[in-house]
Amino acid sequence: MIEARQSKSLYIQVLIAIVIGVALGHFYPTIGEQMNPLAIGFVKLVKMVIAPIIFVTVVVGIGKLSDTSEVGRIGLKAIIYFEVMTTFAMLIGLIVGHVVQPGTGVNADPASLDAKAVAQYTTNAVHQSVPEFLLNIIPDSVVGAFAKGDILPVLFFAVLFGIAVAKLGDRGRAVVRVLDEAGAALFGVINLIMRVAPLGAFGAMAFTVAKYGTESLLQLGYLMFCFYLTCFLFVVICMNLMVRVTGLRLWPLLRYIKEEFFIVLGTSSSEPALPSLMAKLENLGCNRPLVGLVVPLGYAFNLDGTSIYFTMAITFIAQALNIPLSWGDYLLILSVLLLTSKGAAAVTGGGFITLAATLATLNGKVPVAGIVLVLAIDRFMSEVRSVTNLFGNTVATVFVAWWEGQIDLDRARLVLAGKVPAVAAELPRLA
């Protein structure tokens, strides 16, 4: 009961911290900019334990399986789901951008664009081929993968290690028990870190409002409104359909992860919510091995909000520069983004780097320096796309679990009805 009350009050604390942060950044911008270390520190605290949590969760989950071929089947179904939904998200972004035309009337002069303002992104916007992308999943060393905190290399090694442990039989069970205890301790660390989540959200919002102000919102508010509305409609229509297929309902599922929503909203990143999201999905009734595999994969491959942002931002830039795009151009943009978007979550500023890389493939039709037009509001848009990404991965895990028959729907309904406590950061142990 104590943990349930703590979980219930966390989102209220984060919400209050966000409001105070916005007020401080607006009225006292000098002080607000100095609050950024609070946000950076909180995100670093969470990232510190993401790699080991993914490792122990995946290894312990796979170690329980009697049939290791199940791992490949679950992974394949997850990838199919991710590709279908992200493609659909990109198409929606293109259609809305083409029909609504938020950039029309800006009439920006391409010669006046300050390329230096986005040099840090365009310099890193190197087009990545399919072989390079796949090779980067294999870490140079196991230690290096954990040190960098890259999700895919850690997940790759964890899957191999888990399969090896599962094949050891009785000897492997001893390894699983040790790692299970380690996982419980790691989630205990997350419990401690979540207590300072309000400070992280406060620092992030105070810095963002102080740094960028409200002037940029007034100038580019129409694009932001269109983007927010598109993400909302994607959730209530597309995500709602996926949830309905499983036999559950959208709004109870949204309420269930409200703490994670506010953490993401405050920090403009979905990574701080990853550990507690995994624990909540297990508590919901999804099978533990499946959660440990699908959620980390989703953080790299299933970026619904980011996909919408990419296509809407590109159409906005083209319209603002009075550059007409044909449907052939749209098809090229979509094709390129299907590859480049998969690296958007790998590094800080990855969204902007991916945007620059995509524009660079259009044979100069839309100048890469055009991304300076959306630089001022990128931070404000990142909050909504991160929230959309979070819910997209929640729905993806529930859907794949239903597809695999690895979700206890009766328990899920009880949890979503509030009849079973929602424990935000406690890892269930093996029986």
C-alpha positions, -999 to +999 in steps of 0.1 A: +000+000+000+029+024+008+044+018-026+010+023-043+006+057-025+041+067-035+034+058-071+001+077-071+018+109-057+048+109-080+030+122-111+014+150-090+048+160-077+062+160-113+033+180-126+037+206-099+075+207-106+068+213-143+044+242-136+069+258-112+097+253-137+078+270-165+070+299-142+106+303-131+119+301-167+094+327-179+097+353-151+134+347-141+151+334-172+186+340-158+180+317-129+160+293-151+189+286-174+210+277-143+186+249-135+197+227-165+221+206-144+192+192-124+177+178-156+210+165-169+218+149-136+184+131-134+187+117-169+222+106-163+211+088-131+185+068-151+208+061-180+234+048-156+212+017-149+193+012-182+220-010-197+224-034-168+186-035-163+180-045-199+208-071-196+195-089-165+158-087-176+165-102-210+189-129-197+166-139-168+136-140-191+152-161-218+168-183-192+133-194-182+123-205-217+124-241-226+123-233-263+148-206-273+133-203-308+106-183-291+130-154-289+134-152-327+096-155-332+088-127-307+115-105-321+103-109-357+067-102-347+078-071-329+098-058-359+069-064-382+046-044-359+072-016-355+077-012-393+040-011-400+031+014-373+061+038-379+054+037-417+018+046-410+029+074-387+051+088-414+023+087-439+000+105-416+027+132-410+031+136-448-006+138-455-013+164-427+017+185-437+007+184-473-030+192-467-027+217-438+005+233-451+017+249-419+048+265-436+028+284-462+032+321-458+065+320-439+084+329-472+118+324-457+148+332-479+171+302-484+201+325-487+194+340-453+196+307-434+223+305-408+239+271-413+262+277-384+233+275-360+228+238-369+264+229-377+266+204-348+238+184-364+246+187-401+282+177-394+270+144-379+244+138-405+261+110-423+239+087-443+241+052-428+238+022-451+220-009-441+252-030-436+267-002-414+235+000-393+235-038-387+272-039-380+268-012-353+245-035-334+275-058-328+295-041-300+333-038-304+335-052-269+309-062-242+324-036-218+322-009-244+285-016-251+277-011-214+299+019-211+283+037-240+248+027-229+236+019-264+205-002-262+208-024-293+244-036-287+235-044-250+203-062-261+222-081-288+247-095-262+220-101-237+200-123-261+231-143-270+240-147-233+204-156-223+202-183-250+236-197-238+223-198-202+191-215-212+211-242-230+231-249-198+201-266-181+204-269-143+237-250-143+220-222-161+193-219-134+220-209-109+231-180-131+195-170-136+189-169-098+219-147-093+209-123-120+173-122-108+186-110-074+208-084-091+177-073-111+157-068-079+185-046-066+187-026-098+150-018-096+156-008-060+180+017-073+154+030-098+130+034-069+155+057-052+162+076-084+125+082-091+123+102-059+142+130-075+122+129-107+104+162-098+137+179-095+147+167-130+114+178-145+117+212-128+152+218-141+144+208-176+113+230-179+129+260-163+159+258-186+138+252-218+114+282-212+143+304-201+165+294-230+140+296-259+113+318-244+078+322-257+086+343-288+094+312-309+061+296-299+042+326-313+061+325-346+059+288-352+028+280-331+008+268-360+033+240-368+034+230-331-004+230-330-007+208-361+020+184-347+003+181-313-030+175-329-016+149-353+000+130-324-032+131-304-052+118-333-027+091-339-030+079-303-068+081-301-074+065-335-045+042-345-033+033-310-069+029-298-076+004-326-045-017-316-056-017-280-091-026-289-079-056-309-063-070-277-096-067-258-084-038-236-093-001-235-072+030-244-080+054-216-074+030-187-040+021-202-032+058-205-040+064-169-020+033-158+013+049-171+005+085-161+036+087-139+058+078-168+040+103-190+048+132-167+084+121-163+088+121-201+070+154-204+093+170-179+126+156-192+117+156-230+131+121-232+115+087-230+146+070-217+141+079-180+107+060-180+121+028-196+128+008-164+095+016-146+076+010-179+090-025-181+080-032-145+045-019-151+040-040-182+050-071-163+027-061-135-001-057-161+002-094-170+027-094-200+051-122-199+085-111-185+108-124-213+086-107-239+087-074-221+124-076-217+128-081-255+101-059-270+104-027-249+142-022-256+137-030-293+108-006-294+130+022-280+153+018-310+128+008-338+093+020-327+094+058-327+058+068-337+060+104-325+094+110-340+082+095-373+053+120-374+077+148-365+102+140-393+077+141-421+058+172-408+091+191-402+103+183-438+071+195-454+071+226-432+107+235-442+099+230-479+067+251-477+085+278-457+111+281-484+085+280-512+099+247-525+072+225-541+075+187-534+060+161-557+046+128-546+078+113-559+097+135-535+074+123-507+080+087-516+117+093-515+115+110-481+095+081-468+119+055-481+149+072-467+133+078-433+125+041-430+162+036-426+176+068-411+149+071-384+161+038-368+191+057-354+172+087-341+172+074-305+208+064-303+224+098-295+214+132-280+201+154-308+195+122-328+162+136-342+179+166-357+208+146-370+184+122-387+164+152-401+196+166-416+206+132-430+173+128-447+174+163-463+209+156-475+195+127-496+171+149-516+198+160-540+198+196-527+161+202-534+155+212-498+187+227-482+199+210-451+204+244-435+165+246-436+163+228-403+173+261-386+137+271-392+125+245-366+155+247-343+138+271-319+108+249-312+124+215-314+127+212-277+090+219-272+080+194-299+104+168-284+082+165-253+051+155-273+070+131-296+087+115-266+053+110-250+039+095-282+069+072-285+064+060-249+027+052-254+035+036-288+059+012-272+034+005-244+008-005-270+033-024-291+043-046-261+007-053-252-002-061-288+028-084-294+020-101-260-016-106-271-004-119-306+019-144-288-008-153-262+016-142-235-006-117-216-030-124-188-059-104-200-080-110-168-052-097-147-047-067-171-083-057-167-081-059-129-049-038-129-064-012-153-096-010-132-074-002-101-082-035-083-045-046-084-019-020-074+003-005-101+038-009-088+060+015-107+095+001-102+095-033-087+107-063-107+087-095-101+110-124-091+111-158-105+090-184-088 
